[in-house]
């Protein structure tokens, strides 16, 4: 097996400095790790997440063994989504596609694992027809079609629908004070033992409505705060804030909802502990990052973007996933239409962690699909 190689990619030489993110934002410069298989340079793939470090991704070596150069690429926001703008993350992905095209590969595929699925879908939709000329806050993105060369196909694995959908499904509606992480309305607390599992239809309806109401309030506040800042002379154009308790999905404890093969709990362990933790999904964010990632104004919804694409698509459903479900699969399949097909990886958890016997199944499915394109 060839050595793992390092890709160092300047996304936009001479770009203006973006504060508080070190060299990756100062350049911006991004990094990837890849293996080059023996033989002609036919097919390459990029597996990328908005923030997770995928340079050690479980598919890199297995796909190289199957004749596909696979790069685990990191965005400029790796490990820190506090100021993440999805419109910049697709620019980073485009730099990776350009890198592999310049290396001579005939086809370049995108592998969207977990949150990378919505990223890949957003990228390809914009590559086929650029519409994201502005961020949700109104500032120009300065994206250019040359930044976003189209890929030749998209494979989705344990695919979240996108960060805005995750926040809608996971935000805790029982928070009564946005400045107090311990404030709670017991009538809306899914972790309160008075709400027995399986949850009643009435409780789930109240819970979902209250989730939307809380998210709407946060979004309204973020927009109003931005308007206030930007209408005040010498004020900063953005600010950070905290969103407490963002891991309250009833499916974590009630396995009868959206039933699959999952065990109780969260991808990260005990769901209640994650909900109250100091560092969790969307916990610390800026106004502009909140709008770009987590709000209804986000342009990075996965299925709606996938529906705009014309390339071939593959969906791998990990049937024991604790954070994607049958309804998630159905949303992707509806968006992909006639150009997508699903393959179940039976018993697979979200990242196939501790399941080395399942990794070859996923790699075989992707390789068979890729070589047939």
C-alpha positions in Angstrom: 0.0 0.0 0.0 1.5 3.4 -0.9 2.4 5.8 1.8 -0.1 8.3 3.0 0.7 11.6 1.3 0.0 15.2 2.5 -1.8 17.8 0.4 -1.2 21.4 1.2 -3.6 23.6 -0.7 -3.8 27.4 -0.8 -7.5 28.0 -1.4 -7.3 31.6 -2.5 -3.8 33.0 -2.7 -3.8 36.6 -1.5 -7.2 36.3 0.2 -7.9 38.8 3.0 -7.2 37.7 6.5 -10.0 36.2 8.5 -9.4 36.8 12.2 -9.0 34.3 15.1 -8.4 31.0 13.2 -4.6 30.8 12.9 -2.9 30.0 9.6 -5.8 28.0 8.1 -7.8 31.2 8.0 -5.0 33.6 7.5 -4.0 32.1 4.1 -6.6 30.4 3.9 -4.6 27.1 3.6 -6.1 23.6 4.0 -4.7 20.2 4.4 -5.6 16.7 3.2 -4.2 13.2 3.4 -4.5 10.7 0.5 -3.2 7.5 -1.0 -2.4 7.0 -4.6 -3.3 3.5 -5.9 -1.2 1.8 -8.5 -2.1 2.2 -12.2 -3.6 4.9 -14.3 -5.2 8.0 -12.6 -8.8 7.1 -13.3 -10.8 8.0 -10.2 -10.2 10.1 -7.1 -12.6 10.9 -4.2 -12.7 13.5 -1.5 -14.2 12.8 1.9 -14.7 16.0 3.8 -16.7 17.3 6.8 -17.3 21.0 7.6 -15.3 20.7 10.9 -14.2 17.1 11.6 -10.6 16.0 10.9 -11.0 13.4 8.1 -7.3 13.0 7.4 -7.5 9.6 9.1 -10.9 8.6 7.6 -11.7 5.0 7.6 -12.3 4.9 3.8 -9.0 6.3 2.6 -7.0 3.1 2.7 -9.8 0.7 1.7 -10.7 2.8 -1.4 -7.0 3.0 -2.4 -6.9 -0.8 -2.3 -9.9 -0.8 -4.7 -8.2 1.5 -7.2 -9.6 4.9 -6.0 -7.4 7.7 -4.8 -9.2 8.9 -1.7 -8.3 12.2 0.1 -9.5 13.0 3.6 -9.6 16.8 3.3 -10.0 19.3 6.2 -11.7 22.7 5.8 -10.2 25.9 7.2 -12.6 25.4 10.1 -11.3 22.0 11.2 -12.0 21.5 14.9 -13.8 24.9 15.4 -17.2 25.7 13.9 -17.6 28.9 16.0 -17.2 31.1 13.0 -17.8 28.5 10.3 -19.5 29.8 7.1 -20.8 27.0 4.9 -20.2 29.2 1.8 -16.5 29.3 2.7 -16.4 25.5 3.4 -17.5 24.8 -0.2 -14.8 27.0 -1.4 -12.3 24.8 0.4 -13.9 21.7 -1.1 -13.5 23.2 -4.5 -9.8 23.7 -3.9 -9.5 20.0 -3.2 -11.4 19.1 -6.4 -9.0 21.4 -8.3 -6.0 19.7 -6.7 -7.1 16.3 -7.8 -8.0 17.5 -11.3 -4.6 19.1 -11.6 -3.0 15.8 -10.5 -4.5 14.1 -13.6 -7.5 12.2 -12.3 -10.2 11.7 -14.9 -13.1 11.6 -12.5 -13.4 13.2 -9.0 -16.1 12.0 -6.7 -17.4 13.5 -3.4 -18.0 11.3 -0.4 -20.3 12.9 2.1 -20.0 11.1 5.5 -22.2 12.4 8.3 -22.3 16.2 8.1 -20.2 16.0 5.0 -23.3 14.9 3.1 -24.9 18.3 3.2 -21.6 19.9 2.4 -21.1 17.8 -0.7 -24.6 18.4 -1.8 -24.3 22.1 -1.3 -21.0 22.1 -3.2 -22.3 20.2 -6.2 -25.5 22.3 -6.4 -23.4 25.5 -6.5 -20.9 24.0 -8.9 -23.6 23.2 -11.4 -25.3 26.6 -10.9 -23.9 29.2 -8.6 -26.6 31.0 -6.7 -24.9 31.7 -3.3 -23.7 35.2 -4.1 -24.5 36.4 -0.6 -24.2 35.0 2.9 -27.5 34.7 4.9 -26.5 38.0 6.7 -26.4 39.8 3.3 -22.6 40.2 2.8 -21.3 39.1 -0.6 -19.5 35.7 -0.8 -17.4 36.6 -3.8 -17.6 33.0 -4.9 -16.8 32.5 -8.6 -17.7 29.4 -10.7 -13.9 28.8 -11.2 -13.8 28.1 -7.4 -16.2 25.3 -7.7 -15.4 22.8 -10.5 -18.3 20.2 -10.6 -17.6 16.7 -9.3 -18.7 13.5 -11.3 -20.7 11.9 -8.6 -21.7 11.9 -4.9 -21.7 9.0 -2.4 -23.4 9.7 0.9 -22.7 7.6 4.0 -24.6 7.9 7.3 -25.8 11.2 5.9 -27.2 14.0 8.0 -29.6 16.3 6.2 -27.6 19.3 7.2 -26.8 21.5 10.2 -30.0 23.5 10.1 -32.1 20.3 10.2 -30.0 18.9 13.0 -30.5 22.0 15.1 -34.2 21.9 14.4 -34.4 18.2 15.5 -31.9 18.4 18.5 -32.4 21.8 20.2 -33.8 21.5 23.7 -37.2 23.3 24.0 -37.3 23.1 27.7 -34.7 25.9 28.2 -36.5 28.8 29.8 -33.6 31.3 30.1 -31.0 31.5 27.3 -28.4 32.7 29.8 -28.9 29.8 32.2 -27.9 26.3 31.1 -29.8 24.8 34.0 -33.1 26.5 33.4 -35.8 24.0 32.6 -39.5 23.7 31.9 -40.3 20.2 33.2 -43.4 20.0 30.9 -41.0 20.1 27.9 -38.1 18.2 29.3 -37.7 14.9 27.5 -35.2 13.7 30.1 -37.6 14.3 33.0 -38.7 10.8 34.3 -42.3 12.0 34.4 -42.4 11.7 30.6 -42.4 7.9 30.1 -41.0 6.2 27.1 -42.5 5.6 24.6 -43.5 9.2 24.5 -47.1 10.1 23.8 -48.1 11.7 20.5 -49.3 14.7 22.3 -46.0 15.2 24.1 -44.0 14.8 20.9 -46.2 17.4 19.1 -45.8 19.9 22.0 -42.0 19.2 22.1 -41.5 19.7 18.3 -43.5 22.9 18.2 -41.5 24.3 21.2 -38.3 23.3 19.4 -39.2 25.3 16.4 -40.4 28.2 18.6 -37.0 28.4 20.4 -35.0 28.2 17.2 -37.2 30.9 15.6 -36.6 33.2 18.7 -32.8 32.7 18.4 -32.9 33.4 14.7 -34.9 36.5 15.1 -32.6 37.7 17.9 -29.5 37.0 15.7 -30.9 39.0 12.8 -31.9 41.9 15.0 -28.6 41.9 16.8 -26.8 42.0 13.4 -28.9 44.9 12.3 -28.1 46.8 15.5 -24.4 46.2 15.3 -24.2 47.1 11.6 -26.2 50.3 12.1 -24.0 51.5 15.0 -20.9 53.5 14.0 -17.6 51.8 15.0 -19.4 48.7 16.3 -18.1 45.2 15.4 -20.0 43.5 12.5 -20.4 40.2 14.4 -20.4 38.8 17.9 -20.2 35.4 19.6 -22.9 33.9 21.8 -23.8 30.6 23.4 -26.7 28.2 22.6 -27.3 26.0 25.6 -28.6 22.4 25.4 -28.5 21.3 21.8 -28.9 17.6 22.1 -32.5 16.7 22.9 -33.8 14.4 20.1 -36.5 12.1 21.5 -35.2 9.3 19.2 -32.1 9.0 21.4 -34.2 7.4 24.2 -37.4 6.3 22.5 -36.3 3.6 20.0 -39.9 3.3 18.7 -39.6 6.6 16.9 -38.1 6.3 13.4 -37.0 2.8 14.4 -33.8 1.2 13.1 -31.2 -1.1 14.7 -29.7 1.5 17.0 -29.0 1.2 20.7 -30.3 3.8 23.1 -28.2 7.0 23.5 -26.2 9.3 21.3 -23.2 9.0 19.0 -21.3 10.7 21.7 -22.6 8.7 24.7 -25.3 9.4 27.2 -27.6 11.9 25.4 -28.5 13.9 28.5 -24.9 14.4 29.5 -24.1 15.6 25.9 -27.1 17.9 26.1 -25.7 19.7 29.2 -22.1 19.5 28.2 -19.9 22.6 27.8 -18.9 21.7 24.3 -21.5 20.3 21.9 -23.1 20.9 18.6 -23.6 24.6 17.9 -22.8 25.5 21.6 -20.6 28.5 20.8 -21.2 30.4 17.6 -21.2 33.8 16.1 -24.2 35.5 14.6 -23.1 35.0 11.0 -22.0 31.4 11.6 -25.4 30.7 13.3 -27.2 32.0 10.3 -25.0 30.2 7.8 -25.1 26.8 9.6 -27.9 26.4 12.1 -30.8 28.7 11.1 -33.6 28.3 8.6 -31.7 30.8 6.4 -28.9 28.4 5.8 -28.2 27.7 2.2 -26.6 24.4 3.0 -29.7 22.1 3.4 -28.7 18.7 2.1 -31.7 17.2 0.3 -32.9 20.4 -1.3 -29.4 21.0 -2.7 -29.1 17.4 -3.8 -32.3 17.7 -5.7 -30.6 20.5 -7.8 -27.8 18.3 -8.9 -27.6 16.1 -12.0 -24.7 13.8 -11.3 -25.0 10.1 -10.2 -25.6 9.5 -6.5 -25.2 6.7 -4.0 -26.6 6.5 -0.5 -25.2 4.1 2.1 -27.6 3.8 5.1 -25.9 2.5 8.3 -28.9 0.8 9.9 -27.7 1.0 13.6 -26.9 4.7 13.3 -28.0 6.7 16.4 -28.3 10.0 14.5 -29.6 9.2 11.0 -32.8 7.3 10.6 -35.3 5.8 8.1 -36.8 9.2 7.7 -33.4 10.6 6.9 -32.8 7.9 4.2 -36.3 8.7 2.7 -35.5 12.4 2.5 -32.3 11.8 0.6 -33.9 9.2 -1.7 -36.8 11.6 -2.5 -34.3 14.4 -3.3 -32.1 12.1 -5.5 -34.9 10.8 -7.6 -34.0 8.4 -10.4 -30.3 9.2 -10.1 -29.8 7.8 -6.6 -29.8 4.3 -5.1 -29.6 3.1 -1.5 -27.5 0.3 -0.1 -28.0 -0.7 3.6 -24.9 -1.4 5.7 -26.7 -3.6 8.1 -25.7 -3.0 11.8 -23.4 -0.1 10.9 -23.1 2.7 13.5 -22.5 6.3 12.5 -18.8 6.1 11.7 -18.5 2.2 11.7 -16.5 2.7 14.9 -15.3 -0.6 16.3 -16.8 -2.4 13.3 -13.8 -3.2 11.0 -15.8 -6.0 9.4 -18.3 -3.5 7.9 -15.7 -1.0 6.5 -15.0 -3.3 3.5 -18.7 -3.5 2.7 -19.0 0.2 2.5 -15.8 0.5 0.5 -16.9 -2.3 -1.9 -20.3 -0.5 -2.5 -18.6 2.8 -3.2 -15.9 1.2 -5.4 -18.4 -0.8 -7.5 -20.6 2.3 -8.0 -17.6 4.5 -8.9 -16.0 2.1 -11.4 -19.4 1.8 -13.2 -19.8 5.5 -13.7 
